[in-house]
């Protein structure tokens, strides 16, 4: 999107619920420019020529292989594409960085090491470090001379990060903080040179520190025996009277939560991107096997049960991709806008990720659950071979499971989606009251006869109705709380129902925007009937999920005449016309089968 277009019609974080986006200004991956495609090719070459030959060695944790791959990536500039040029980075745009991470997303365990280094290892210094800290560490992290790790989780603090017990006490001479404590599940711990460590100053001021590995008093536990991502280094880190120079305090004392939470925003987005990239490889794996495996004298790809699986994989993944690049471009536009107003690159990218924190949580949940679906059905398509460790299906299945836990569990993220949305409404950043009241007034009136015109008129109406369902359900729940009849903090099941409504609405709208733009621009790679089949299938199924989640949510807090009225409203807003999803899925699956790989 151009800067002028962005300034004219920018939707800020969470506003998708109350405003309609502009198709013209929606970015879709079919619009990558020549420079971006060159970066894509370079990254694909790295995967093919550098990573693939040593993939098995990475999985076996052979000495030096993962670190050497980081050096090889650094030589191509891949460790600093999101870093300022002043420190040796290349400051590539957000969409290009998203594309890079998508391609690297199929790198099994190595991508965990790469993501920890370039993300939670480097970004805290970029976002919150002093100029001296940035100049000292970022160039060496970008070049691969130093490798980074992030030390937050402890035996007694996971999702509740602020419950950390690791202490930091100022030395008598005032030159050092003395760290004592234990961290666990630390990615890259086995080879990292720099740790981002969170500790409680005086036992009650949660604070970040930059700690160098060679500092006396740091010891490591053994490598963890994990279910998946076996090729990544994961160890406990122990701190015993570790002297950290006061100059290595990161950000402000007592404000470590700002570092942890801000880094998680972009981390959640990147995790969705990596899940998307991994899913594409697995869909290709499924398709190739379905074409090769012969049963009853024909390829199993011919069977309707297999076509259902392939089509469902493709539809979910294409919808995820549409959602990911929608958010990616919004962050890029806001970053550019902030920089044009005088903000630094680091401040701009941090604020852009913070602005779209709701969307990042939506994508984290959606992306990790799409990947889970894809790897599960991949094993099923492979049958007995899929259960064997000799083939890639089993490894992909095991590796995928961690993503619903990484970067805040999916349960935590579902709660955050609703919490952040309501907080922004209370702060006056998003007007939910007005639109919710309009829905209530509409429910009190007779349904108007609508003449729907245009190829995607039914889909546009369905998406608008999805948003009305959310406003109706959430609005009624909030009113119950204001009347003292409900405490939303104690109603996690209800909040997760609402979060799932939001996720489906955002995904459906993103898919609609992309399909409509493909129609308008003529940039579709395949016949438009394939994309239209995806759209109608997804919205059909999403409509049923909206009814289920909406009903469960309403029944959780309403009863009597109020419940009857709200359930009638739910029925009113869930009237997408019936779809022959069998036929639609066969159209989608046949496209995959014909190309023998991900082709959308």
Secondary structure, 3 states (H helix, E strand, C coil): CCHHHHHHCCCCCCHHHCCCCCCCCCCCHHHCCHHHHHHHHHHHHHHHHHHHHHHHHHHCCCCCHHHHHHHHHHHCCCCCCCCCHHHCCCCCCHHHHHHHHHHHCCCCCHHHHHHHHHCCCCHHHHHHCCHHHHHHHHHHHHCCCCCEEEECCECCECCCHHHCCCEEEECCCCCEEEEEEEEEEEECCCCCCEEEEEEEECCCEEEEEEEECCCCCEEECCCCCCCCCCCCCEEEEEEEEEEEEHHHEECCCCCHHHHHHHHHHHHHHHHHHHHHHHHHHHHHHHHHHHHHCEECCEEHHHCHHHHHHHHHHHHHHHHHHHHHHHHHHHHHHHHHHHHHCCCCHHHHHHHHHHHCHHHHHHHHHHHHHHHHHHHHHHHHHHHHHHHCCCCHHHHHHHHHHHHHCCCCCHHHHHHHHHHHHHHHHHCCCCCHHHHHHHHHHHHCCCCCCCCCCCCCHHHHHHHHHHHHHHHHHHHHHHHHHHCCCCCHHHCHHHHHHHHHHHHHHHHHHHHHHHHHHHHHHCCCCCCHHHHHHHHHHHHHHHHHHHHHHHHHHHHHHCCHHHHHHHHHHHHHCCCCCCCCHHHHHHHHHHHHHHHCCCCC
